[in-house]
Structure formats: structure tokens, C-alpha cells
Amino acid sequence: MHGLHAVQALLDRDPARLLRLLVARGREDARMAALLAAAARVRCPVERVDAAKLEQLAGEGVHQGVVAEVRPLPPWDEDRLTAELARLQQAAEEGAAPFRPLLLVLDGVQDPHNLGACLRTADACGALAVVIPRDRAVQLNATVRKVAAGAAETTPVVVVTNLARCLRDLKEAGLWVVGAAAEAPQSAAQADLSGPVALVMGAEGTGLRQLTRQHCDLMVRLPSLGAVESLNVSVAAGMLLYEAVRQRGG
């Protein structure tokens, strides 16, 4: 994981997963000082290294002077997701916060670059988790983690054995299941995405399977004014997630 924001977020959320920070020699600005102070509070080891070392570790990512060695975030299963939704529901009933989890569900995405990009956007939009099927879909591998640029270490991936059953369980937990399709009669902006919602995207080329469509409460489309028939799934997922963020007031 690299970058000031990503590392600070992990320090705030789950500092026990941080094994070591590698920090650029000579960087002493206020943001770095705050990060190092937070690391010191949780007794995370810090090592000063040359910028070339950080660039080697971060690859094409922008490291901003810090790379973190972390314990991988283990995948969630359906029971863990159900328990987390129940916890949020209980917190809402106690007045802590409104119950409006945001989930991204990917129905058979095959390209690891697309899954990585979806994870990165889901993290930026505050999604609770990304749900993927165990079969006939790309899993969380090294390529996905690299493209996700740290989001795979902060946004849980829920691997399910039966996606249709999972969607039924999400409905029972109080979520609206919203599928995306180019031919849907309603635009995403016309739908209410401000509450508890699971946004469902289809696979590259084929889109949502018929069984998945049958378990959606409604279908929405994204605006398309050009000649291209459909958007890349990671781009479409980003647009739909940010529409939900917009409706939630940012």
C-alpha cells in the first residue's frame, strides 16, 4: 500500500494490519509529520529509505513519500457480510447513524484490471464491500491488488458461492438491489440511490445474467450520448457509484 491518504486511512481503521512504514528520507512536511505521529502511537516501525526504493515498491503508483507493508485483508464470506449489515442496522436503531450501506456487486467480471479499478472506485466512494461470485469470475490476485493501488487492503471483497442467493439475502437485510443495463427504462439519476443499496454490474460484453436481473428490484441506465454502445464495466461502475455518492450529499 502507498500514498499518504491510503496509509493514514489504514492507521485510523485497522492499525494492527500495518507491519512497517517505509518513508522517504528528507520529507518533513506537516502531513508526513502527522502520519509519523499516528504511526508512533500504534508503535508501527518506520524506516527511512531513498525515493528510488519507494518508486520500485510502488511501481506506477504515486507513493507521496510513503509505502506501507501490511497484512492482506482477508476476503469476507456471506456470513461476515450479513453480520456487518446487522451491526449497521443495530447502530441505526440506536441512533448512531442512518442505515444506508453501499455495496458494489460484480456479476462475473473476468478482467483483473476491471476488478482492480472497481475496487479503487468503491473505496473512494465509501462502499462497504465489493461482492463477486466464486465461479466464472476473476478473483483477488496480484494484478487486481496492483491496479487497486491499495484499495484491496481497505475495501473488503465478499466471495459468494451463489450470487442469486446473496442478492436475496441483501434484500432481506433491507437493501435495494439495483442493476445496470443500457436498455433500462429509468436513468440512474431518476432512481433513488440515497438509501441502503447494492449496485449490480454485469460482465464485460455480456452484461447481467438473466437470473441476476430477476433478483434486481429495478434496472437503471447510464447516460450515453456518443456512438459507443456500452461503457467499460469499471467506468460504468464508477459512474453509478458516484451517482449514489451525489445523491447522498457527497
N, C-alpha and C positions, 0 to 999 in steps of 0.2 A: 504494500500500500504506500502511496506517496501523495504529497501535497498537504499544505497546512490545514486546509478545511477538513479533508478526509481524516487526517490523523487526529486533529482536535476533536472531531465528532466521535471517533472511537474512544478517545480518552474520556469523553463525557459519558458515553453509553456503556462501554464494556471494557474498562481499562485492564482487566485481568487477561485479556487476549493479546495485549501488547508485550512482546518479548524484548524488543530493543529498538531504539531510535538511532538512526544514522543522520547526522546533521552536518551541513556544510560549514567548513571552517570559515570564520570571519563574519558570519551572518549574526548580527546582534541587534536587529531592529525590534520594535515593540511586539509585533506578532510572534516572532520567534521566542522572545523572552517569556511571553505568556504561555506558549506551548511548553517550553522547558520547565517553567514553574509548575505547570499541571503534571508533567511527567515526573518531576521530583516528588510531588505529593503522593503519587501512587507507586513511587520507588521503581520507576521504569528506567533501566540502564540507558545511557546516552553515550554515543561515540561520535567524535568529530572526525570527518573524513573530507577528502578533496571532492570538488564538484564533479570531476571525471568519474569517480566511483559512483556517485548518485546517478549520473546520467547512464552509466552502464546498468544499474539496477532498475531504473525507471523505464528504460527503453525509450519509446516515443512519447511517453507521458511527461507532463510538466511537473517536476518534483518540488519546485519552490524552496529548495534547500533542505528537504526532509524526506527520508524514506523510512518506513516502519516495517520491522519484521513482526508478523502477527501469527497467532494460531488461526487456522482456517475456520470460518464459520460453518458448522456442520449443517447439512440440509435438514429442513423441517419435514416431518411427516404430517399426515392428515390430523392425527390426534393432537400434535403440537399446535397446529393452526387453529383447530377447534377450541383448544384450551386458551389460546391467546385472545380469540374473539370473545370467549366467555368472560375473560378477565376485563376486557374493554367494556363489555356490556355491563358488568358489575360496577365498574368505575363510573359509568354514565349514570346508573341508577342511584349512586351515592353522590352525584352532583359534581364529580371531579372534572369531567369533560364530556361533550356530546359524543354519542356513539356514531361515528362515521368513518370506519376504516375504508381504505382504498386499496384494492388488490388488482394486480395485473395477471391475467390468465392467458397462457400461450398454448394454443391447440395445435401441437405438432410442428413447431418451428424446428427446422433442420440445420440452419446455418449458425455455427458458433458465434460469428461476428454479429448476427442479428440478436442472439440471446444476450451477448455481452452489452450491446448498445441498449437493449431494452432494460437490462439491469441498471445501467448507468442512469437512464432517464427516470426509472422507477424510484431510484434513490433520491434523485434531485427533486422529485415531486412528493416525497414523503410517503410512498406506498408502504404498506405494512409488509408485503411479501410479493413474490412472483411465483405463480403456480405453473408447473409443467408436468406433462404425463411421463411416466417411466418408460413407456414403449413408443417407438417410432417418433422420437424427438431427440434433439441434441441435449446432452447432459452437461453438468457444470465441470468443464475440463480446463486445461491450462490456457487454451486460446480464449475461451469465454472470460476467464479471470483477467487476462491481459487487456482485452477490449473493454471490459467493465471498468478498468482503471480505479480499482479499489471498492467499487460498489458491491462486488461479490463478497466482500468482507463485512459489509454493513447491512445489506438487504437480504433477508432470508429467501432461499429458494425452496419451495414446497414441492416435493416429488410425489405424485399420486399415482396409484395403480389403476384407478378408474375415474376419468375426468368427469363423466356424466354424473356419477355418484357424488363426486366432490362438489359439483355445482348445485346439486340438490341439497347437500349439507349446508352450503353457503346461504341458500335461500332460507333454510330452517333457522340459521343463525341471525337472520334479519337483514341480509344483504340483497340488493337488487343486482341481477345478473344482466349485463348489457353487452350484447355482441356487436361487432363492427362488420359491415358489409357495404360494398359500393352501391348496391341496388336497394338499400334500406329506404323506406319512405320518409323517415324522420332524420333530420340532421342532428349531430351531436350537440350543437348549440341550443336546439329546441328541447332536448331531453334534460331531465333533472339529474345531474351527476353530483349534486352537492351533499348527498347523504351517504349512508353505507353502501358501497357499490363495488362490484367485481367487473372489470372491463376485460372482455374476451376478444382476443385477436386470433385470426386463423393462420395457417401455414403459408409459406411462400408459394405463390402460384395458385394453389387450390382453395385457399381461404378456410372458412369454418366448415367442419364436417356437419352433415345433416343432423346427426344425433346431438351434437353440441348446440346447434341452432335451436333444437326443440327444447333445450333446457334454459334458453335465454328468456328473460322477461320482456325484453324489447330489443330491437335492432336499430342501429344508428349508422349514418354515413358521415364521412368527412368531406368538406368542400373540395372540389376538383374542377378547376377552370381551364386546364390545359388539354393537350391531346393524349397524354399518357393515361391508359385505362385505370391503373391502380398504383398505389404507393408501396414502396418497400415496407415490410412489416414493422421494422424498428422505427421508421419515420412515422408511420401511421399510429403506432403505439404512443410515440412521443406527443403527437398532436392531440390524441384523445386524453392522455394523462394530463396534459397542460390545460385542456378544456375543463377537466374536473377541478384542477387547481384554481383556474379562473373563477369558476362558479362558487368555490369555497372561500373566495376572497383573498387568494394568494397564500 
